């Protein structure tokens, strides 16, 4: 991977000279791309988009009707059903063929239509937070989606941007780019319009997938999408990510169903063959059992529920980029976030400018202003506060060079010329600035004094006092480098003169305290992970009433082993003065302890942490790098928005689990009853077509589950996919259902002396009534009458029960092998159903007393 970017496309390097780009080469490139330095017209850009296609590495294939339907017909269960339909037609069993065909068409169509709608809704939401780029078209600068960028466009880039395509630089000013994705090198590289090193053939080119660390530039797009260097190696860089906790849960659940299904089918098939029943009928019966036990609408229910969840979360100002992240957000029990903008208003104001003795000093303001004014790298809110403060200007000064900010040095230097001298002006974290200073300016004087231990101690006490009062501080320093020096290097950041502190105030956010409390009530522990110092962070927490259990600084963390850090996590609330790498380390350690970790960040330095977390969360005002790395985007930088998102995430997951519980327990009970009945009945307890009809009607009754209401206790604690819980609920409620099925069998045989058709009709009605009406009990942990279901769920459920009672009295009865039951039998079935519901309510209380909702914290280690 390290040599990937040296293999540039011919357009970018073939004609490049060893040194400076000359006008003829640039003109040749512009001519080949049929463009100019002011970009394309909108008309030409549209024509090129039609020719080149979207600027995407992996072009997402939209769900077409034909492809979507064919994909569903490739499902093994559907293929088996189609095979059974073929066998039925060959055996001239037209009724079975017709019913199986209807079941397949309805199931496939419903699944497709719901997913199609959910996909379109998800696409519309993601468009709101799609990567955008500044491009020059028709001579004007516009902001457009990066996906419609084309070769020949001219784009503007600045700190925090993702490079949207491969391009050649036309202008660059202190332009540093992180190309780790392509080279594996962690350190940013500087890009120039001119080549200063003959061996480096890519010094004036930028590549899709890299990110701008500092500076500004204008670039000519030469390749987009699959034609970029990243596109050519996309098979290496875009492997499938490891499965999420949600995907693993679905897979484990599927394996559970497969095991139970195989055992029941083999048992029933063996019994029927030993009883010398017809081979075709035995095969269709076993096949219908398999279909009946499998919740074939689970993919549709999951997709639709997550889709509805994404739409509801969008109303709460949370845009979901990856649907499975909804489950991760619901299961989140630790949230790591920065202080600024989350706990504070992010309306930072410069309040004080002090020399080392604590006196107001205008020279500090002047130096800070010049540094911020000329800085072209990462502009922080502190820079904006300095520039907005007033009282200083850059008149008479010009910029010569810059050493951009990075998160290891934690400072930025600007070399400026003015007043007959060249000054290296530096600002940054006070502790990092003070350690490279050897002198300081005396109060109200131009005289310099040695920065000895005593002066260091006075500076430290002043810095601590500012922190205790809630002020963030920057250290300001300078050095006269002589008029002969025109370039700045990191090596110049030595033997500086300390000018003083610039102190800022960022008031605590009024809504933060309530949001942190609300997250705490939801079982989410909020941890502050910040590069700011501990005194300011503690002050903000005290102002908001946030209890601080423990504090760990980046310096102390560096001395801890992973095991020692893991042991400190539980009792640590604040992680201060930490680097980006240390932030990611904290998140990995929390996940290793079994927590589901969310990370909220919006800066360039947050990308590693967003990748490391279970669910990365950014804000719409964040930099491109952060938004691209995140799974969710908050349209407002507010914990209250996130708290509402957590609730919606849990609501969504609760409805998925609700469907699985209801489907598996009811289906398992019915299939267990059929398997048991096959041992003693001289005929099939239900014909294959009747089983399929039963399954179809039951699916219709549950189609409204994604819209159902959720009890508060299902939202109050984090939850994860728990196959053991599903298995136990299936065995508990399925067994109760089976007991009442056998009571129905005895009633039909010994009370009503039922023949095969009447037996099958009676049990069909009882089966539908019990498994559909029990929905209203199992859907809630509490008493059913206290939890109101969604009206659509009520309507579909009652309609299905009514249909099951009505069909035997219609001309369709002959198709399904039904006969009209006597009214006395219907009344008996009603009584058995009522008794069954009472028994389920008792079993439910016992079951949930042994399966309480607990925090989603597990001791198992995670990678």
N, C-alpha and C positions, 0 to 999 in steps of 0.2 A: 504493500500500500504506500510505502514512503516515496516511491518514485512516480506515482500516478500523475501528479500535476506537471511533471517535466515532459510528459508525452502529450503535448498540446496538439490541437488540430492544425491542419495546414494553413487555414485562414489566419491563424493567430501567430504562427512562428516561422513558416516556411521562408518568407521573404525578409525576416527581421534581421537587421544588421547587428553587429556585435556591440555597438554602443548606442548613441542617441537615435531615437526615432526621427526620421527626417520627413519633410513635407511630402516627398514623392511616395514614400511608403504609405503614409496616412491617406493620401489621395487615391492610391491604388486600392487600399482596403475599402474606402468609401465607395469607389467606383464598382468594385466587385459586389458590394452589398446594396448598391443602387440607393444610397442614402446620402445624408450630409451631416455636418456637425450639429445642426439644429434638429435632427431627427426626421421622422416621417410625417406625412399627412395622415389624417384619420382614414381617408379612402384607401390609401396604399396599405396602411396597417391592417385594415379589414381584409383586403385581398390576400395579404401574406398570412393572416391567421387562418383563412380558408385553406391555404396551401400547406402551411407547416403544422397546423393543429394546435391544441392547447400546450402551454408551457408547463408540462407536467412530466416527471420522470416515469411514473406509472400511470398511464391513462386509465382512469376509472371507467369501467364499462357500465353503462347505465343498464338498469334492469328492463330489458325489452319484454314484451308479452311472450314472444315465441321462446326466447331463452329462459325466461322465468318459469314458464310452464314445463318446458323440457327438463329443466333442473329438478323440478318436483316429481316428475314422472320417473326420474332416475333413482328416487328414494327406494331402498330395498323393500319396505313394506308395501309401497304402491305397486312395485313390480310383481310382488307375490300376489297381490290382489288381482292385478291384471292377468296373471297366469291362471288364477282360480276362475276368473271370469271366462277365460278361454276354455278351460276344462268344462265349465258348466255349459257353455254354448255347444261344445262338442258332444256332451252327453244329453243335449236337448233339454237342459234344465233352464228354460227361458227366464223364469222368475228369479232364480239365483243370479243369472247373468245380468238381468236388468238392475237388480238391487245393488250388486257389487259395482256396476258401472256408475250408477247414480251416486253411490257413496264416494267413489274415487273422484268423480268430476266435482262434486260439491266440496269435498275436503281440499282438493288441489286448488280449485278456484278461489275458495274463501281464503286459504293461506296466501295465495299469490296477490289477491286484491288488497288484503290488509298490509302485506309487506310492501307492496308497491306504494300505497298511500304513506306508510311510515317512512319509507326511503325518501320520497319526495319532500315530506315535511322536514326530515333531518337535513337534507341538502339545502333547503331554504334557510334553515337556522344557521348552518355552517357558513353560508355565504356572507352572513353578517360579520363574521370574524375572519374571513379569508385574508391571506397575505396580500397586501397592497404595495404598490411601488410608485415612486414619482418618476414620470416620464415626460419627455418633451415631444409634443405632437402639435402640428399646425403652428409651430413657433411659440407655443404656450406650455407652461408646466402644468401637468394634470396628475391626479392620483387615480390609478386604475388597478384592478385585480391583476396580480402577477401572472395568472394563468393566461391572460390575453396578450402578454408581451411577445414580440416577434423580432427576428433578426433585422438589424437596421435601426431599431429604436435606440434612443439616447436616454439613459436613466441617471438620476442623481442618487448618491449614496452618502449616508452619514452614520455616526456611531449608533449601534443598536440594530441596524438593518441587517436582514439576511440578503446576501447577494442572490438576485432572482434568476440569473442566467450567466452564461460565460460571456465575458466582454473584454474589450480593450480600453484602457484608461485614456481619456482625452484631457482630463485635469485631475490633479490630486494634491491635497494639502495635508501633510502629517497623517497620511492614510495608512492605518495598520489593520490587518485582516487576520482573523483566526481561521486557518485552513486545516485544523486537526482532523476533520472528517475525511479529508483526502490524503493528507500526508502523515497523520499520526503524531505530528509535532504539536505539543501543547502551547508553545509560545507564539504570540502574534508575529507576523512578518510585515515589514513596511513595503508598500507598493509605490512606484514612481511612474510618472509619465515617461521619463527617460531611463534607459538601462545604465546603471552605474557600475555593474559588475558583469563582465563579458560572459562568464559561465552561467549566469542565471538568465534563462530565456523566458521566464514567466514574471519578471519583476513588474511589468506593466500590464499584466492581465489579472482578471478576477474570475472566480469560478463559482458556479451555482453550488449552494450548500455551505459555502463559507460565510462567516459573519464579520461585520465591521466592528472593530474594537474602538477605534478612534479616528478622527479626521473626517474630511469630506472629499468627495470625488464626483466626477462625471465620466460615465463609461458608455462605450458603443457596444451594443449587444451583437455578438457574432454567432451565437448558437443558443438554441432553446430546447427544452424538453429532452427527448432521448438523444439529441445530437450533442448535448453537453458532455464534458468529461465525466460528470457524475452519472449521467444517463448511460454512458457506455460501460460503467462498472456497477450499474444498479443491481445486478444480480448478486453482487457481493455485499453491497451496502444495505439492501432492502430485503433481508431475510425476514421470514415471519417472526414476529416477536414472540417471546415465551407466553404460554397461555396464562390468562388472568385467573384470579381466584374464582370468578364467576364461571369462566369456561371450564375450569377443572371440576367445579361442582356439577355442571350440566353433564360433563363426560362421566363422572362417577355415578350420577343418577341413571344415565343411560345404561351403564353396565349392570346396575342393580336390576333394572327392568328386563334386560336381556336374560340374565340368569334365571329370574323367576319365571319368565315366559317359556324358556326352553324346558324347564323342569315340568311345568304344567302341560305343555303340549305333548311331550313324550309320554307322560302319564296317561293323559286322556286318549291319545292315539293307541297306546298299548291296550287299554281297557276295551276300547271299541273293537279293536281287531280280535281280541280274545273272545268277545261276545259275538263274533261273526257278523258284525253289522256291515253294510255295504262300504266298500273301500272308498269310493268317491265321496259319499256322504260323511264318512269318518274323517277324510282328509279335509273337506270343507269346514267341518265342525271344528277341528283342531286349528285350522287357519283362522277361522272367525274368532276363536278364543285368543289367539295371538294378537289380532287386531283389537279386540275388546280390551285386553290388558294394557296395551300401549297407548299412552296419551299422545296420539298422533298430531294433535293441535298444539303441542308444546312449543315447537318453533314459532308458530304464528302468535301464540299467546306471549311468548318472550319478546318477539319483535314488536308486536303492537303495544305491549305494556311499556317497554323501554321507549318506544316512539312517543306514546302519550306522555310518558314521564319527561322526555326531552322537551316536548311542547309546553308542559306545565312549568318546567324549570325555566324555560325561556320567558314565561310570564313573570317569573320571579327574578328575571334579569341574570340568569345563568345559562350560557350557551354551551351545549354538550357537543364536543367534537368526536368523542368515541363513546358509543352507546353503553358498552359494558362498564364504563367508568361510573355510571349511575349506581351500579351495585357497589363498587368500591367506595363511593362517597357515602352510601348508606351504612357501609361496614366500618367507616373511618372512626377510630377511637383516639387518635392523636393528630392534632393539626399543628404544623410548624409554620410560622410566619415571621416576617420582619415587623419592626415597630412602626416605621414611617409609612403613613398612608393607611395602615391597618388599625393601629391603636391611636394614631394621631391624625390631625386634619390634613397633613401634607401642605399646609399653608405656611411655609417657613419664612420667617422674617429675620433680617439681620438686626439685632438689638444692641450689641455692644462691640466696640473695637478697642482692645486693651493692650498696653505694653506689658512687659514682664512684671512690672511693679503694680499693675492693676489700674493704671491711669488711662483715661480716654486718649486715644492716639489716632490722629487723622492719617498718619503715614501708613498705619496698618490697613486702613480703608483704601488708600490709594494703591498700594501694592496688590491687595486682594482684587481690586477692580481690574487692574491691568492684566493680572493672571486670568481672571474669568472672561474678560473681554476678548482676549486673544486666543483663548483655549478653543481648539476645534475637536477635541476628543469627546469623551463621555460628559455631557452636560448634566450635572446633578441639580436638584432643587436648591442646593446651597449656592450654586453659581447664579441661578436666577434671582435669588434673594439679594446677593451682592450687587448685581447689575440694576435691580429695581430700587435699591436703597437711596441712590442719589448721593451728591456730595463729592463725586469723583468723576473724572473722564479720562479719555485716552489722548487728548490733544497733545501733539508734539511727540508722540510715541509711535513706533512702528514695530511690527513683529518680525523677528528674524528666524526663529525656530522654536520647536516644542519637543519636550519629552513627555509622551502621553501618560495618562494615569493607568496604572495597573493595580490589581487587587493584592499583589504581594508587597510592592513598595508602599501603596496607599498614599500616593502623592503625585502631583503633576507640576512640571516645570515649564516656564515660558521664557525664552530669551528675547528681550525687547530692547530697542535702541531709542534713546531720548535724553534730553538734557546733557548732551555731550558724552554719554557713557552707554555701555552695554550692560544691562542688568539681567541676571538669571533670577527670576522671581518664582518662588515655590510655595505651594500651599498643600496641606494634607493633614492626615491624622496627627495630632499634636505629639504623641509619643514617638512617632516615626520621624517627624520633622526635628524635634529637639535633639535626637541622638546624632544627627549629622550637622548640628550647629556647634561652632566653637566660640561664638561671641554673641552679644546682644546689644541692642541700642539702648542707651541710658535714657531715663525719663526726661521728656521735653528737651532732648539734646541730640546733636548729631554724633556725639562721642560714642565710641564702641568700647565695650568692656568684655572681659573674658567670661565665658559662660562656665564658671567653675561649679563645683558640687553644691555650693550654697545657692547659686543662682538657679541651678537645676531644681533644687528643692523648693525654692520660691515659685518657680514656674509650675511645678507639679501640684503644689498646694492651691494655686490659683485655678488650675485646670480642674482639680477635684471640687473646689468650691463652686465653680460654674456648673459642673455636672450635678452636684447636690441641689442646685437651684433649677434644674431642668434644662439648662442650656447645652446645646450641641456646640462644639468648638472646633475650629480649624486653626492649625498653626501656620503662621505666615513667616517666610524667611526670604533672604535675598543674598546675592553676591555680585560684586562688580568684577566681571571677567575680562575687562579690557576691550577697547574698541577693535582690536585685531581679530577677535573671535566672532564668527558669524554662524556657528552651528552649535547645537546643544546635544550633550550626551549624558547618559546616566552617571558617568564618571565625574561629571561636573558638579554633581549633588554632594559636595563635601565642603567642609570649612565655611559653612554659611553663617550669616548673621541673623539671629532670631529677632523678628520685628514685634511679634506679639500674637494675640488671639483674636479671631473674629468669632463672636458668640451669637448663636441663632436660637430662636424659640419656635417650637412647633407645638401648638396647644393640643392636649389630648382630645380625642374625638368623643363627643358626648354619647354617641350611640354604642361606643365600643364596650363599655362596662356591661350594658344589658345584653349585648351580643355574646360576650365571653361567658356571662352567667347562663345564658340560654344554651350555649354549646355545652357547658358543664352539665346542665340538667339532661342534655341528650347523651351524656356519657362520652363527650369529646374533650380530651385534655389539651388545652392550648399551651404550646411552648413557643417562646420568643427566641428566634435564632437571628442574630443581627451583627452587623459589623460595627455598630455603635458601641460606645463605652458603657460599662455596667452602671455607673452612677446615674447617667441620664435615663437609661432604660428602667432602672429601679424607681426613679422619681415618677416616670410616666405610669408605671404599674401602681404605685402608691396613690397617685391622683385618681386612678380609675378603680381603686379598691380591689385590684387583682392580687391574690395571695402569692407571694414568691416563696416557694419551698426551698429552692436552692439555686446557686449560680455557678456557672463554669465559664471561664474565659478561654479564648483561643490559645493563649500561651500555656495555660494549665492543661488544656486538652492535648496539646502536642506532646506532652510528657506521659500521657496515658496509653496503655495498650488497649486493644479493642475490647478485651475482657474487662479491664478496669473501667473503661468508658461505659460499657453496657451496664455495669453495676451501679453507676452514678445516674443513669437516665431517669429512673423512677422518681427520685427526689430532687430533680433539677428542673426548674421552670425557665430560667434565663440562660441562654448561651450567647455571650457577648464578645465583641472583638474577634469574631471568627471569620476565616477566609471562605471563599466559595467551596473549596475542597473540603474544609471542615464541616460546612453545612451539610454537604452530601454524606459525609461520614456519619454525622448524627442521625440522619434519616436511615441510612443502611443499618446502623446499630439498632434503632428502634424496630425496624422490620425484622431484624434477626431475632429480636425478643418476642416476635409474634404479633406485634401491633400492626394495624392497618393505618398507614400514615398518609396524610394529605400534606401538601406543601403549597403555600400561597406565595408567589413571587412574580415580579414584573420587570426585573432588570437583566442585563447581560450576564451578570454573575450568578443569576438564579437558574440558568438552563441545566447545569449538572444536577441540582437538587430536584428540579421538576422531573427529570428523567428517572431519578433514583426513587421517588415517592411512588406509592401505590396509585395515587391520583394527584397529578400535577394540576395546579389551578393558577391561572394568571388573570390579569385584568385587561379590559379593552384598551386602556391607555398605556399598557406595557409595551416594551420593545418587541420587534418581530421575533427575535430569537426566543424570548420567553413564551410568546403566544404560540409559536410553532411547536415548542416542546410540551405545552400543556395539553391536558385532556379536556379541560373545561375552562371557559372564559367568563369572568364576572364583568357585567356591563357597568358595575359600580364598585370601586375599591372599598368595600364595606363588609365587615364580618357579619352584619345583620343579613345581608344578601346571601352569604354562604350558609348561614344558619337555616334560612328558608330552603336553600338547595339541599341541605342534608335531610330535612324533613321529606322533601319530595323524593329524594333518592330512596329513603327507607319505605315510603309509601309504595313506590314502584316495585321494589323487591318483595315487599309483603304480598302484593297481589300475585306475583309469580309463584311464590311459595304456596299461597292459598290455592291456586289452580292445581298445582302438583299434588298437594295434600288431598284435595277433594277427588281429583281424577284417579290417583293411585289407590286410595282406600276403597272407593266405590267399585272401581274396575276389578281390583284384587278380590273383593268380597264376592262379586258375581262370578268371576272365573273360578274361584275356589269352590263355590257352590255347584257350578256346572261340572267341575272335575269330580266332586264327591257324588253328585247325582248319577254320573255315568257308571258308578259301581253297582247300583241297585235298580235303576230304572230300565225297563225293557225297551225304552225309546229315548231319543235325544231330549233332554230337558228344554231345549230351545233349538229351533232349526238354524242353520248357518245364516240364512237371510234375516231371520229375526234378531240374531245377535248383532249383525251388521246394522240393522235398523235401530236397534237399541243404542248402539254406539254412536250412530249419527245424531239421533235425537238428543243424547246426553251432551254431545259436543256443542250442539246449537244452544243448549241451556247455559253452557259455560262461556259462550263467546263474549259475553258482556263483562267478564271478570276484570279485564284491564281497566274498566271505568269504575270499578266498585270502590266504595268508601273503605277506609282502613281505621281500625281502632287506635286510640292514642297510645295504648301500651305497646303496640307494634312499632311505634315510632320513637319511643322514649330511650331505647338502648340500641347500640350498634348490633347488627346481625350479619352473619355470614351464611353461605350455603352449607347446610348440615345434612349430609346424606343419612347419617344415623337417625336424625329426627324424622326424616321422610320415611325411612324404613320402619321405624317404630309406629308412626301414625298409620302407615299402610297395614301393618299387622294388627294393630289395636282396633281401628274402626272397620277394617275389612273383615275381621273375625266376627264383630258384632253383626255386621250386615249378613254374613254367611249363616249365623245362627238363626236369624229371622227368615232367611231364605229356606232353610230346612223346615222351620215351622210352617211356612207357606206350602212346602212340598207335602208335608203330612196332612195339612188341612185340605189341599186339593185332592189327594189320593183317598183319604179315609173319611172325610166329611162329605165331600162332593162327588166322590167316585169318578174323578175326572178321567176322560180319555186323553190320548196324546194331544189332539188339537186344543181341547179345553185347558189341559194342564199348561201347555206352552203359552196359550193366551193369558191365562191367569198370572203365571209367573212373569210374563213380559210386562204386564201392567204394574204388578207389585215391584218389579225390579226398577222400572223407570220412576215410579212414585218415590221409592225410598232413596235411590241414589241422587235424584234431582232435589227433593225437598231437604235432604240432609245438608245441602249447600248452605242453607241459612243458619245451621248450627256450627258447622266446621269453619265457616268464614270468620268467626270471631272467637276469642278466648273466653270472653265473658258470656253473660246470659244473652240469648239470641234477641230477645225483645228490646234489649237496651242498645243494640247496634243496628242502625238502619242501613239496609243494603241499597245499592243504586237502583232506581226505578226500572232501568232497562234490564237489570239482572232479574228482578222480580217478574217482569213481563215475559221474558224469554223462558224462565223456569216454569211458570204456571201454564204458559202456552204449550210447552212440551208435555207436561203431565196431562193436560186436556187432550192433546193429540193422541197420546198413548191409549187413553180411555176410549176415544172416539173411533180410531181406525178399525177395531174389530166389528163395528156396527156399519161400516161403509163397504162399498163394492171392492175396495182395495184389500179387504180381509182375505179373500181367496188367494191373492198374489203372495201374501205372506204366510199363508197357512193358519190364519186365525179363524176363530168362531166367536159368535156373539155370546158373552158370558151372562149368566143370570144375575139379576140385581142383588140377590143374596150374596153371591160371590164378591161382587164389587163392594158391598158393605163390609164384608169380612176383611177384604184387602185393605179397606180404609182403616179398620180397627188395628190390623197388624202394623200398618204404616205408622199410626199414631203411637203404638207401643214401642216400635223401633226408634222413633224419634226421642222418646223419653229415655230409652236405654242409651242412646248415643250421647244425650246430654249428660247422663251420669258418667259414662265412660270418658267423656271429654273433660270433665272436672278432674277425674282421676289422672288422666293422661297429662294434662297441663300442669297439675301439681307436681308431677315428676319431670316435667320439661319446662322449667321457668325460663323467661327471657333473661339472658345474662349478657354482660358485656362481651363483645367479640374479641376477647383476648385469650390467646392460646399460648402455652409454653413451647409449642413446637417451633423449631427453628425454620427460618425461611431464607431462601437465597435472594 
